[in-house]
Amino acid sequence: MAEGKVVYHVSKRENDGREWKVFIAGSSKVIKLFPTQKEAEAYAKELVKKRNDGSSYIVHGLDGKMKAKK
């Protein structure tokens, strides 16, 4: 079962703004929440590494704009 590449996003949670979330592009379902951006980014990096299929992740800043694509 080949699923193809996935793009994960790391961004600030909208409703309370206190947590960072990791989610898959095109989905509103949050995979996991973190207290810091650094922790969320490390988790997304691990997800990409485990997939080992060319998937990537995008980090958004506090303003919601794309900060980095990795």
CHARMM internal coordinates of N, CA and C (Angstrom, degrees):
IC EDIT
DIST 1 N 1 CA 1.4422
DIST 1 CA 1 C 1.5201
ANGL 1 N 1 CA 1 C 109.95
DIST 1 C 2 N 1.2878
ANGL 1 CA 1 C 2 N 118.66
DIHE 1 N 1 CA 1 C 2 N 99.66
DIST 2 N 2 CA 1.4532
ANGL 1 C 2 N 2 CA 122.73
DIHE 1 CA 1 C 2 N 2 CA 179.24
DIST 2 CA 2 C 1.5251
ANGL 2 N 2 CA 2 C 109.45
DIHE 1 C 2 N 2 CA 2 C -91.99
DIST 2 C 3 N 1.3222
ANGL 2 CA 2 C 3 N 116.10
DIHE 2 N 2 CA 2 C 3 N 123.21
DIST 3 N 3 CA 1.4560
ANGL 2 C 3 N 3 CA 120.37
DIHE 2 CA 2 C 3 N 3 CA -176.91
DIST 3 CA 3 C 1.5170
ANGL 3 N 3 CA 3 C 112.62
DIHE 2 C 3 N 3 CA 3 C -97.12
DIST 3 C 4 N 1.3044
ANGL 3 CA 3 C 4 N 118.61
DIHE 3 N 3 CA 3 C 4 N -22.28
DIST 4 N 4 CA 1.4536
ANGL 3 C 4 N 4 CA 120.81
DIHE 3 CA 3 C 4 N 4 CA -177.19
DIST 4 CA 4 C 1.5147
ANGL 4 N 4 CA 4 C 112.26
DIHE 3 C 4 N 4 CA 4 C 91.01
DIST 4 C 5 N 1.3072
ANGL 4 CA 4 C 5 N 114.22
DIHE 4 N 4 CA 4 C 5 N 179.48
DIST 5 N 5 CA 1.4580
ANGL 4 C 5 N 5 CA 120.91
DIHE 4 CA 4 C 5 N 5 CA -176.79
DIST 5 CA 5 C 1.5249
ANGL 5 N 5 CA 5 C 111.27
DIHE 4 C 5 N 5 CA 5 C -73.87
DIST 5 C 6 N 1.3244
ANGL 5 CA 5 C 6 N 114.18
DIHE 5 N 5 CA 5 C 6 N 148.00
DIST 6 N 6 CA 1.4586
ANGL 5 C 6 N 6 CA 121.83
DIHE 5 CA 5 C 6 N 6 CA -179.63
DIST 6 CA 6 C 1.5216
ANGL 6 N 6 CA 6 C 108.31
DIHE 5 C 6 N 6 CA 6 C -122.18
DIST 6 C 7 N 1.3222
ANGL 6 CA 6 C 7 N 116.41
DIHE 6 N 6 CA 6 C 7 N 143.81
DIST 7 N 7 CA 1.4643
ANGL 6 C 7 N 7 CA 121.05
DIHE 6 CA 6 C 7 N 7 CA 173.28
DIST 7 CA 7 C 1.5240
ANGL 7 N 7 CA 7 C 107.33
DIHE 6 C 7 N 7 CA 7 C -113.53
DIST 7 C 8 N 1.3263
ANGL 7 CA 7 C 8 N 115.19
DIHE 7 N 7 CA 7 C 8 N 117.17
DIST 8 N 8 CA 1.4565
ANGL 7 C 8 N 8 CA 121.74
DIHE 7 CA 7 C 8 N 8 CA 176.75
DIST 8 CA 8 C 1.5224
ANGL 8 N 8 CA 8 C 108.62
DIHE 7 C 8 N 8 CA 8 C -92.68
DIST 8 C 9 N 1.3171
ANGL 8 CA 8 C 9 N 116.29
DIHE 8 N 8 CA 8 C 9 N 149.25
DIST 9 N 9 CA 1.4661
ANGL 8 C 9 N 9 CA 121.24
DIHE 8 CA 8 C 9 N 9 CA 177.51
DIST 9 CA 9 C 1.5222
ANGL 9 N 9 CA 9 C 109.12
DIHE 8 C 9 N 9 CA 9 C -121.45
DIST 9 C 10 N 1.3300
ANGL 9 CA 9 C 10 N 115.36
DIHE 9 N 9 CA 9 C 10 N 141.86
DIST 10 N 10 CA 1.4608
ANGL 9 C 10 N 10 CA 122.90
DIHE 9 CA 9 C 10 N 10 CA 174.40
DIST 10 CA 10 C 1.5199
ANGL 10 N 10 CA 10 C 105.55
DIHE 9 C 10 N 10 CA 10 C -117.07
DIST 10 C 11 N 1.3234
ANGL 10 CA 10 C 11 N 116.68
DIHE 10 N 10 CA 10 C 11 N 118.85
DIST 11 N 11 CA 1.4627
ANGL 10 C 11 N 11 CA 119.31
DIHE 10 CA 10 C 11 N 11 CA 179.17
DIST 11 CA 11 C 1.5264
ANGL 11 N 11 CA 11 C 110.82
DIHE 10 C 11 N 11 CA 11 C -151.76
DIST 11 C 12 N 1.3152
ANGL 11 CA 11 C 12 N 114.97
DIHE 11 N 11 CA 11 C 12 N 166.07
DIST 12 N 12 CA 1.4585
ANGL 11 C 12 N 12 CA 121.85
DIHE 11 CA 11 C 12 N 12 CA 179.07
DIST 12 CA 12 C 1.5202
ANGL 12 N 12 CA 12 C 108.74
DIHE 11 C 12 N 12 CA 12 C -70.47
DIST 12 C 13 N 1.2953
ANGL 12 CA 12 C 13 N 116.63
DIHE 12 N 12 CA 12 C 13 N 140.21
DIST 13 N 13 CA 1.4623
ANGL 12 C 13 N 13 CA 122.03
DIHE 12 CA 12 C 13 N 13 CA 178.12
DIST 13 CA 13 C 1.5260
ANGL 13 N 13 CA 13 C 109.10
DIHE 12 C 13 N 13 CA 13 C -68.93
DIST 13 C 14 N 1.3174
ANGL 13 CA 13 C 14 N 117.20
DIHE 13 N 13 CA 13 C 14 N 131.17
DIST 14 N 14 CA 1.4642
ANGL 13 C 14 N 14 CA 121.51
DIHE 13 CA 13 C 14 N 14 CA -174.03
DIST 14 CA 14 C 1.5244
ANGL 14 N 14 CA 14 C 114.37
DIHE 13 C 14 N 14 CA 14 C -70.67
DIST 14 C 15 N 1.3212
ANGL 14 CA 14 C 15 N 117.21
DIHE 14 N 14 CA 14 C 15 N -43.16
DIST 15 N 15 CA 1.4597
ANGL 14 C 15 N 15 CA 118.73
DIHE 14 CA 14 C 15 N 15 CA -168.52
DIST 15 CA 15 C 1.5296
ANGL 15 N 15 CA 15 C 115.07
DIHE 14 C 15 N 15 CA 15 C -68.21
DIST 15 C 16 N 1.3234
ANGL 15 CA 15 C 16 N 118.16
DIHE 15 N 15 CA 15 C 16 N -36.40
DIST 16 N 16 CA 1.4617
ANGL 15 C 16 N 16 CA 118.09
DIHE 15 CA 15 C 16 N 16 CA 179.31
DIST 16 CA 16 C 1.5317
ANGL 16 N 16 CA 16 C 112.95
DIHE 15 C 16 N 16 CA 16 C -124.69
DIST 16 C 17 N 1.3242
ANGL 16 CA 16 C 17 N 117.02
DIHE 16 N 16 CA 16 C 17 N -16.66
DIST 17 N 17 CA 1.4547
ANGL 16 C 17 N 17 CA 121.12
DIHE 16 CA 16 C 17 N 17 CA 176.51
DIST 17 CA 17 C 1.5069
ANGL 17 N 17 CA 17 C 115.46
DIHE 16 C 17 N 17 CA 17 C 68.89
DIST 17 C 18 N 1.3229
ANGL 17 CA 17 C 18 N 117.65
DIHE 17 N 17 CA 17 C 18 N 10.96
DIST 18 N 18 CA 1.4597
ANGL 17 C 18 N 18 CA 120.01
DIHE 17 CA 17 C 18 N 18 CA -178.81
DIST 18 CA 18 C 1.5222
ANGL 18 N 18 CA 18 C 113.00
DIHE 17 C 18 N 18 CA 18 C -98.20
DIST 18 C 19 N 1.3085
ANGL 18 CA 18 C 19 N 117.14
DIHE 18 N 18 CA 18 C 19 N -15.34
DIST 19 N 19 CA 1.4609
ANGL 18 C 19 N 19 CA 120.29
DIHE 18 CA 18 C 19 N 19 CA -176.67
DIST 19 CA 19 C 1.5233
ANGL 19 N 19 CA 19 C 110.89
DIHE 18 C 19 N 19 CA 19 C -124.42
DIST 19 C 20 N 1.3308
ANGL 19 CA 19 C 20 N 114.43
DIHE 19 N 19 CA 19 C 20 N 159.21
DIST 20 N 20 CA 1.4595
ANGL 19 C 20 N 20 CA 121.90
DIHE 19 CA 19 C 20 N 20 CA 175.83
DIST 20 CA 20 C 1.5178
ANGL 20 N 20 CA 20 C 107.59
DIHE 19 C 20 N 20 CA 20 C -106.37
DIST 20 C 21 N 1.3228
ANGL 20 CA 20 C 21 N 116.08
DIHE 20 N 20 CA 20 C 21 N 141.38
DIST 21 N 21 CA 1.4646
ANGL 20 C 21 N 21 CA 120.27
DIHE 20 CA 20 C 21 N 21 CA -177.46
DIST 21 CA 21 C 1.5168
ANGL 21 N 21 CA 21 C 110.91
DIHE 20 C 21 N 21 CA 21 C -119.38
DIST 21 C 22 N 1.3229
ANGL 21 CA 21 C 22 N 114.47
DIHE 21 N 21 CA 21 C 22 N 153.98
DIST 22 N 22 CA 1.4613
ANGL 21 C 22 N 22 CA 122.63
DIHE 21 CA 21 C 22 N 22 CA 172.61
DIST 22 CA 22 C 1.5220
ANGL 22 N 22 CA 22 C 105.33
DIHE 21 C 22 N 22 CA 22 C -118.82
DIST 22 C 23 N 1.3373
ANGL 22 CA 22 C 23 N 115.34
DIHE 22 N 22 CA 22 C 23 N 128.89
DIST 23 N 23 CA 1.4614
ANGL 22 C 23 N 23 CA 120.03
DIHE 22 CA 22 C 23 N 23 CA 179.02
DIST 23 CA 23 C 1.5228
ANGL 23 N 23 CA 23 C 109.50
DIHE 22 C 23 N 23 CA 23 C -147.55
DIST 23 C 24 N 1.3260
ANGL 23 CA 23 C 24 N 116.40
DIHE 23 N 23 CA 23 C 24 N 164.71
DIST 24 N 24 CA 1.4615
ANGL 23 C 24 N 24 CA 122.52
DIHE 23 CA 23 C 24 N 24 CA -179.89
DIST 24 CA 24 C 1.5226
ANGL 24 N 24 CA 24 C 108.60
DIHE 23 C 24 N 24 CA 24 C -91.84
DIST 24 C 25 N 1.3206
ANGL 24 CA 24 C 25 N 116.40
DIHE 24 N 24 CA 24 C 25 N 138.20
DIST 25 N 25 CA 1.4663
ANGL 24 C 25 N 25 CA 121.69
DIHE 24 CA 24 C 25 N 25 CA 178.12
DIST 25 CA 25 C 1.5178
ANGL 25 N 25 CA 25 C 110.09
DIHE 24 C 25 N 25 CA 25 C -53.37
DIST 25 C 26 N 1.3106
ANGL 25 CA 25 C 26 N 116.47
DIHE 25 N 25 CA 25 C 26 N 135.46
DIST 26 N 26 CA 1.4502
ANGL 25 C 26 N 26 CA 121.45
DIHE 25 CA 25 C 26 N 26 CA 178.53
DIST 26 CA 26 C 1.5193
ANGL 26 N 26 CA 26 C 114.22
DIHE 25 C 26 N 26 CA 26 C 86.27
DIST 26 C 27 N 1.3200
ANGL 26 CA 26 C 27 N 116.70
DIHE 26 N 26 CA 26 C 27 N -0.77
DIST 27 N 27 CA 1.4565
ANGL 26 C 27 N 27 CA 120.90
DIHE 26 CA 26 C 27 N 27 CA -179.85
DIST 27 CA 27 C 1.5266
ANGL 27 N 27 CA 27 C 109.53
DIHE 26 C 27 N 27 CA 27 C -122.50
DIST 27 C 28 N 1.3066
ANGL 27 CA 27 C 28 N 116.01
DIHE 27 N 27 CA 27 C 28 N 144.85
DIST 28 N 28 CA 1.4600
ANGL 27 C 28 N 28 CA 119.26
DIHE 27 CA 27 C 28 N 28 CA 176.47
DIST 28 CA 28 C 1.5271
ANGL 28 N 28 CA 28 C 111.29
DIHE 27 C 28 N 28 CA 28 C -94.72
DIST 28 C 29 N 1.3274
ANGL 28 CA 28 C 29 N 116.53
DIHE 28 N 28 CA 28 C 29 N -5.04
DIST 29 N 29 CA 1.4650
ANGL 28 C 29 N 29 CA 121.07
DIHE 28 CA 28 C 29 N 29 CA -178.99
DIST 29 CA 29 C 1.5295
ANGL 29 N 29 CA 29 C 110.50
DIHE 28 C 29 N 29 CA 29 C -77.69
DIST 29 C 30 N 1.3209
ANGL 29 CA 29 C 30 N 115.79
DIHE 29 N 29 CA 29 C 30 N 126.24
DIST 30 N 30 CA 1.4592
ANGL 29 C 30 N 30 CA 122.07
DIHE 29 CA 29 C 30 N 30 CA 177.96
DIST 30 CA 30 C 1.5257
ANGL 30 N 30 CA 30 C 108.54
DIHE 29 C 30 N 30 CA 30 C -81.99
DIST 30 C 31 N 1.3353
ANGL 30 CA 30 C 31 N 116.35
DIHE 30 N 30 CA 30 C 31 N 130.66
DIST 31 N 31 CA 1.4588
ANGL 30 C 31 N 31 CA 120.90
DIHE 30 CA 30 C 31 N 31 CA 178.42
DIST 31 CA 31 C 1.5205
ANGL 31 N 31 CA 31 C 110.30
DIHE 30 C 31 N 31 CA 31 C -76.74
DIST 31 C 32 N 1.3495
ANGL 31 CA 31 C 32 N 115.04
DIHE 31 N 31 CA 31 C 32 N -46.90
DIST 32 N 32 CA 1.4616
ANGL 31 C 32 N 32 CA 119.03
DIHE 31 CA 31 C 32 N 32 CA -178.23
DIST 32 CA 32 C 1.5256
ANGL 32 N 32 CA 32 C 109.38
DIHE 31 C 32 N 32 CA 32 C -160.89
DIST 32 C 33 N 1.3546
ANGL 32 CA 32 C 33 N 116.16
DIHE 32 N 32 CA 32 C 33 N 149.86
DIST 33 N 33 CA 1.4611
ANGL 32 C 33 N 33 CA 122.53
DIHE 32 CA 32 C 33 N 33 CA 178.02
DIST 33 CA 33 C 1.5257
ANGL 33 N 33 CA 33 C 110.58
DIHE 32 C 33 N 33 CA 33 C -109.44
DIST 33 C 34 N 1.3262
ANGL 33 CA 33 C 34 N 115.77
DIHE 33 N 33 CA 33 C 34 N 149.10
DIST 34 N 34 CA 1.4598
ANGL 33 C 34 N 34 CA 122.05
DIHE 33 CA 33 C 34 N 34 CA -178.11
DIST 34 CA 34 C 1.5238
ANGL 34 N 34 CA 34 C 110.43
DIHE 33 C 34 N 34 CA 34 C -138.59
DIST 34 C 35 N 1.3312
ANGL 34 CA 34 C 35 N 117.40
DIHE 34 N 34 CA 34 C 35 N 151.59
DIST 35 N 35 CA 1.4675
ANGL 34 C 35 N 35 CA 119.63
DIHE 34 CA 34 C 35 N 35 CA 178.10
DIST 35 CA 35 C 1.5333
ANGL 35 N 35 CA 35 C 113.34
DIHE 34 C 35 N 35 CA 35 C -74.14
DIST 35 C 36 N 1.3412
ANGL 35 CA 35 C 36 N 117.71
DIHE 35 N 35 CA 35 C 36 N -23.14
DIST 36 N 36 CA 1.4661
ANGL 35 C 36 N 36 CA 120.29
DIHE 35 CA 35 C 36 N 36 CA -178.50
DIST 36 CA 36 C 1.5292
ANGL 36 N 36 CA 36 C 111.25
DIHE 35 C 36 N 36 CA 36 C -130.79
DIST 36 C 37 N 1.3234
ANGL 36 CA 36 C 37 N 114.27
DIHE 36 N 36 CA 36 C 37 N 155.53
DIST 37 N 37 CA 1.4610
ANGL 36 C 37 N 37 CA 120.65
DIHE 36 CA 36 C 37 N 37 CA 177.14
DIST 37 CA 37 C 1.5221
ANGL 37 N 37 CA 37 C 110.23
DIHE 36 C 37 N 37 CA 37 C -64.11
DIST 37 C 38 N 1.3010
ANGL 37 CA 37 C 38 N 116.82
DIHE 37 N 37 CA 37 C 38 N -38.68
DIST 38 N 38 CA 1.4642
ANGL 37 C 38 N 38 CA 122.01
DIHE 37 CA 37 C 38 N 38 CA -178.39
DIST 38 CA 38 C 1.5353
ANGL 38 N 38 CA 38 C 111.06
DIHE 37 C 38 N 38 CA 38 C -60.22
DIST 38 C 39 N 1.3240
ANGL 38 CA 38 C 39 N 116.91
DIHE 38 N 38 CA 38 C 39 N -43.30
DIST 39 N 39 CA 1.4674
ANGL 38 C 39 N 39 CA 120.72
DIHE 38 CA 38 C 39 N 39 CA 179.04
DIST 39 CA 39 C 1.5290
ANGL 39 N 39 CA 39 C 111.06
DIHE 38 C 39 N 39 CA 39 C -66.66
DIST 39 C 40 N 1.3219
ANGL 39 CA 39 C 40 N 116.35
DIHE 39 N 39 CA 39 C 40 N -41.70
DIST 40 N 40 CA 1.4643
ANGL 39 C 40 N 40 CA 120.48
DIHE 39 CA 39 C 40 N 40 CA 179.27
DIST 40 CA 40 C 1.5205
ANGL 40 N 40 CA 40 C 111.03
DIHE 39 C 40 N 40 CA 40 C -63.91
DIST 40 C 41 N 1.3395
ANGL 40 CA 40 C 41 N 116.25
DIHE 40 N 40 CA 40 C 41 N -41.57
DIST 41 N 41 CA 1.4603
ANGL 40 C 41 N 41 CA 120.13
DIHE 40 CA 40 C 41 N 41 CA 179.16
DIST 41 CA 41 C 1.5289
ANGL 41 N 41 CA 41 C 111.10
DIHE 40 C 41 N 41 CA 41 C -65.50
DIST 41 C 42 N 1.3183
ANGL 41 CA 41 C 42 N 117.46
DIHE 41 N 41 CA 41 C 42 N -40.17
DIST 42 N 42 CA 1.4750
ANGL 41 C 42 N 42 CA 121.15
DIHE 41 CA 41 C 42 N 42 CA 178.44
DIST 42 CA 42 C 1.5311
ANGL 42 N 42 CA 42 C 110.32
DIHE 41 C 42 N 42 CA 42 C -62.46
DIST 42 C 43 N 1.3201
ANGL 42 CA 42 C 43 N 117.19
DIHE 42 N 42 CA 42 C 43 N -38.98
DIST 43 N 43 CA 1.4630
ANGL 42 C 43 N 43 CA 121.26
DIHE 42 CA 42 C 43 N 43 CA 178.77
DIST 43 CA 43 C 1.5252
ANGL 43 N 43 CA 43 C 110.71
DIHE 42 C 43 N 43 CA 43 C -66.15
DIST 43 C 44 N 1.3319
ANGL 43 CA 43 C 44 N 116.69
DIHE 43 N 43 CA 43 C 44 N -45.19
DIST 44 N 44 CA 1.4699
ANGL 43 C 44 N 44 CA 120.70
DIHE 43 CA 43 C 44 N 44 CA 178.68
DIST 44 CA 44 C 1.5239
ANGL 44 N 44 CA 44 C 110.36
DIHE 43 C 44 N 44 CA 44 C -61.17
DIST 44 C 45 N 1.3153
ANGL 44 CA 44 C 45 N 116.26
DIHE 44 N 44 CA 44 C 45 N -40.04
DIST 45 N 45 CA 1.4691
ANGL 44 C 45 N 45 CA 121.47
DIHE 44 CA 44 C 45 N 45 CA 178.50
DIST 45 CA 45 C 1.5281
ANGL 45 N 45 CA 45 C 110.36
DIHE 44 C 45 N 45 CA 45 C -60.86
DIST 45 C 46 N 1.3172
ANGL 45 CA 45 C 46 N 117.12
DIHE 45 N 45 CA 45 C 46 N -41.74
DIST 46 N 46 CA 1.4656
ANGL 45 C 46 N 46 CA 121.24
DIHE 45 CA 45 C 46 N 46 CA 178.71
DIST 46 CA 46 C 1.5291
ANGL 46 N 46 CA 46 C 111.26
DIHE 45 C 46 N 46 CA 46 C -66.07
DIST 46 C 47 N 1.3305
ANGL 46 CA 46 C 47 N 116.94
DIHE 46 N 46 CA 46 C 47 N -40.47
DIST 47 N 47 CA 1.4705
ANGL 46 C 47 N 47 CA 120.17
DIHE 46 CA 46 C 47 N 47 CA 177.70
DIST 47 CA 47 C 1.5248
ANGL 47 N 47 CA 47 C 110.72
DIHE 46 C 47 N 47 CA 47 C -59.43
DIST 47 C 48 N 1.3269
ANGL 47 CA 47 C 48 N 116.03
DIHE 47 N 47 CA 47 C 48 N -44.31
DIST 48 N 48 CA 1.4709
ANGL 47 C 48 N 48 CA 121.06
DIHE 47 CA 47 C 48 N 48 CA 179.20
DIST 48 CA 48 C 1.5226
ANGL 48 N 48 CA 48 C 110.28
DIHE 47 C 48 N 48 CA 48 C -63.82
DIST 48 C 49 N 1.3118
ANGL 48 CA 48 C 49 N 116.08
DIHE 48 N 48 CA 48 C 49 N -43.58
DIST 49 N 49 CA 1.4682
ANGL 48 C 49 N 49 CA 121.58
DIHE 48 CA 48 C 49 N 49 CA -179.12
DIST 49 CA 49 C 1.5347
ANGL 49 N 49 CA 49 C 110.64
DIHE 48 C 49 N 49 CA 49 C -61.72
DIST 49 C 50 N 1.3254
ANGL 49 CA 49 C 50 N 116.67
DIHE 49 N 49 CA 49 C 50 N -43.27
DIST 50 N 50 CA 1.4715
ANGL 49 C 50 N 50 CA 121.17
DIHE 49 CA 49 C 50 N 50 CA -179.73
DIST 50 CA 50 C 1.5251
ANGL 50 N 50 CA 50 C 111.92
DIHE 49 C 50 N 50 CA 50 C -65.39
DIST 50 C 51 N 1.3333
ANGL 50 CA 50 C 51 N 117.21
DIHE 50 N 50 CA 50 C 51 N -36.25
DIST 51 N 51 CA 1.4723
ANGL 50 C 51 N 51 CA 120.33
DIHE 50 CA 50 C 51 N 51 CA 179.69
DIST 51 CA 51 C 1.5205
ANGL 51 N 51 CA 51 C 110.83
DIHE 50 C 51 N 51 CA 51 C -67.71
DIST 51 C 52 N 1.3205
ANGL 51 CA 51 C 52 N 116.66
DIHE 51 N 51 CA 51 C 52 N -40.16
DIST 52 N 52 CA 1.4674
ANGL 51 C 52 N 52 CA 122.03
DIHE 51 CA 51 C 52 N 52 CA 177.09
DIST 52 CA 52 C 1.5386
ANGL 52 N 52 CA 52 C 112.28
DIHE 51 C 52 N 52 CA 52 C 50.40
DIST 52 C 53 N 1.3362
ANGL 52 CA 52 C 53 N 115.77
DIHE 52 N 52 CA 52 C 53 N 44.08
DIST 53 N 53 CA 1.4656
ANGL 52 C 53 N 53 CA 119.41
DIHE 52 CA 52 C 53 N 53 CA -177.64
DIST 53 CA 53 C 1.5281
ANGL 53 N 53 CA 53 C 112.68
DIHE 52 C 53 N 53 CA 53 C -133.86
DIST 53 C 54 N 1.3227
ANGL 53 CA 53 C 54 N 116.24
DIHE 53 N 53 CA 53 C 54 N 16.16
DIST 54 N 54 CA 1.4609
ANGL 53 C 54 N 54 CA 118.89
DIHE 53 CA 53 C 54 N 54 CA -179.23
DIST 54 CA 54 C 1.5115
ANGL 54 N 54 CA 54 C 113.30
DIHE 53 C 54 N 54 CA 54 C 90.78
DIST 54 C 55 N 1.3372
ANGL 54 CA 54 C 55 N 117.30
DIHE 54 N 54 CA 54 C 55 N 6.28
DIST 55 N 55 CA 1.4557
ANGL 54 C 55 N 55 CA 120.48
DIHE 54 CA 54 C 55 N 55 CA 175.95
DIST 55 CA 55 C 1.5224
ANGL 55 N 55 CA 55 C 109.33
DIHE 54 C 55 N 55 CA 55 C -63.96
DIST 55 C 56 N 1.3329
ANGL 55 CA 55 C 56 N 116.87
DIHE 55 N 55 CA 55 C 56 N 164.85
DIST 56 N 56 CA 1.4613
ANGL 55 C 56 N 56 CA 120.49
DIHE 55 CA 55 C 56 N 56 CA -177.10
DIST 56 CA 56 C 1.5241
ANGL 56 N 56 CA 56 C 110.04
DIHE 55 C 56 N 56 CA 56 C -145.47
DIST 56 C 57 N 1.3382
ANGL 56 CA 56 C 57 N 114.94
DIHE 56 N 56 CA 56 C 57 N 175.82
DIST 57 N 57 CA 1.4542
ANGL 56 C 57 N 57 CA 119.37
DIHE 56 CA 56 C 57 N 57 CA 174.89
DIST 57 CA 57 C 1.5135
ANGL 57 N 57 CA 57 C 109.87
DIHE 56 C 57 N 57 CA 57 C -139.29
DIST 57 C 58 N 1.3257
ANGL 57 CA 57 C 58 N 114.63
DIHE 57 N 57 CA 57 C 58 N 152.75
DIST 58 N 58 CA 1.4522
ANGL 57 C 58 N 58 CA 122.46
DIHE 57 CA 57 C 58 N 58 CA -179.16
DIST 58 CA 58 C 1.5218
ANGL 58 N 58 CA 58 C 108.38
DIHE 57 C 58 N 58 CA 58 C -121.73
DIST 58 C 59 N 1.3224
ANGL 58 CA 58 C 59 N 115.74
DIHE 58 N 58 CA 58 C 59 N 132.62
DIST 59 N 59 CA 1.4639
ANGL 58 C 59 N 59 CA 121.51
DIHE 58 CA 58 C 59 N 59 CA 178.46
DIST 59 CA 59 C 1.5266
ANGL 59 N 59 CA 59 C 108.27
DIHE 58 C 59 N 59 CA 59 C -104.27
DIST 59 C 60 N 1.3212
ANGL 59 CA 59 C 60 N 115.91
DIHE 59 N 59 CA 59 C 60 N 129.63
DIST 60 N 60 CA 1.4608
ANGL 59 C 60 N 60 CA 122.50
DIHE 59 CA 59 C 60 N 60 CA 178.17
DIST 60 CA 60 C 1.5240
ANGL 60 N 60 CA 60 C 109.32
DIHE 59 C 60 N 60 CA 60 C -105.49
DIST 60 C 61 N 1.3135
ANGL 60 CA 60 C 61 N 116.35
DIHE 60 N 60 CA 60 C 61 N 144.22
DIST 61 N 61 CA 1.4565
ANGL 60 C 61 N 61 CA 121.64
DIHE 60 CA 60 C 61 N 61 CA 177.51
DIST 61 CA 61 C 1.5187
ANGL 61 N 61 CA 61 C 111.08
DIHE 60 C 61 N 61 CA 61 C -79.84
DIST 61 C 62 N 1.3311
ANGL 61 CA 61 C 62 N 116.39
DIHE 61 N 61 CA 61 C 62 N -177.11
DIST 62 N 62 CA 1.4518
ANGL 61 C 62 N 62 CA 121.66
DIHE 61 CA 61 C 62 N 62 CA 179.68
DIST 62 CA 62 C 1.5191
ANGL 62 N 62 CA 62 C 112.75
DIHE 61 C 62 N 62 CA 62 C -60.60
DIST 62 C 63 N 1.3309
ANGL 62 CA 62 C 63 N 116.44
DIHE 62 N 62 CA 62 C 63 N -27.94
DIST 63 N 63 CA 1.4680
ANGL 62 C 63 N 63 CA 121.29
DIHE 62 CA 62 C 63 N 63 CA 179.77
DIST 63 CA 63 C 1.5258
ANGL 63 N 63 CA 63 C 112.55
DIHE 62 C 63 N 63 CA 63 C -83.03
DIST 63 C 64 N 1.3370
ANGL 63 CA 63 C 64 N 117.05
DIHE 63 N 63 CA 63 C 64 N -2.72
DIST 64 N 64 CA 1.4599
ANGL 63 C 64 N 64 CA 121.57
DIHE 63 CA 63 C 64 N 64 CA 179.30
DIST 64 CA 64 C 1.5126
ANGL 64 N 64 CA 64 C 114.28
DIHE 63 C 64 N 64 CA 64 C 88.85
DIST 64 C 65 N 1.3269
ANGL 64 CA 64 C 65 N 117.15
DIHE 64 N 64 CA 64 C 65 N -10.33
DIST 65 N 65 CA 1.4650
ANGL 64 C 65 N 65 CA 120.57
DIHE 64 CA 64 C 65 N 65 CA -179.97
DIST 65 CA 65 C 1.5223
ANGL 65 N 65 CA 65 C 110.78
DIHE 64 C 65 N 65 CA 65 C -78.23
DIST 65 C 66 N 1.3376
ANGL 65 CA 65 C 66 N 115.24
DIHE 65 N 65 CA 65 C 66 N 148.07
DIST 66 N 66 CA 1.4541
ANGL 65 C 66 N 66 CA 120.63
DIHE 65 CA 65 C 66 N 66 CA -179.87
DIST 66 CA 66 C 1.5315
ANGL 66 N 66 CA 66 C 110.38
DIHE 65 C 66 N 66 CA 66 C -60.65
DIST 66 C 67 N 1.3149
ANGL 66 CA 66 C 67 N 115.18
DIHE 66 N 66 CA 66 C 67 N 127.81
DIST 67 N 67 CA 1.4475
ANGL 66 C 67 N 67 CA 122.08
DIHE 66 CA 66 C 67 N 67 CA -178.77
DIST 67 CA 67 C 1.5194
ANGL 67 N 67 CA 67 C 111.07
DIHE 66 C 67 N 67 CA 67 C -102.66
DIST 67 C 68 N 1.3244
ANGL 67 CA 67 C 68 N 117.15
DIHE 67 N 67 CA 67 C 68 N -41.04
DIST 68 N 68 CA 1.4589
ANGL 67 C 68 N 68 CA 122.17
DIHE 67 CA 67 C 68 N 68 CA -178.11
DIST 68 CA 68 C 1.5128
ANGL 68 N 68 CA 68 C 110.80
DIHE 67 C 68 N 68 CA 68 C -156.86
DIST 68 C 69 N 1.3325
ANGL 68 CA 68 C 69 N 115.67
DIHE 68 N 68 CA 68 C 69 N 144.86
DIST 69 N 69 CA 1.4638
ANGL 68 C 69 N 69 CA 121.49
DIHE 68 CA 68 C 69 N 69 CA 174.74
DIST 69 CA 69 C 1.5137
ANGL 69 N 69 CA 69 C 106.56
DIHE 68 C 69 N 69 CA 69 C -118.49
DIST 69 C 70 N 1.3315
ANGL 69 CA 69 C 70 N 115.52
DIHE 69 N 69 CA 69 C 70 N 129.02
DIST 70 N 70 CA 1.4600
ANGL 69 C 70 N 70 CA 119.70
DIHE 69 CA 69 C 70 N 70 CA -177.17
DIST 70 CA 70 C 1.5120
ANGL 70 N 70 CA 70 C 110.98
DIHE 69 C 70 N 70 CA 70 C -134.57
END
COOR INIT
IC SEED 1 N 1 CA 1 C
IC BUILD
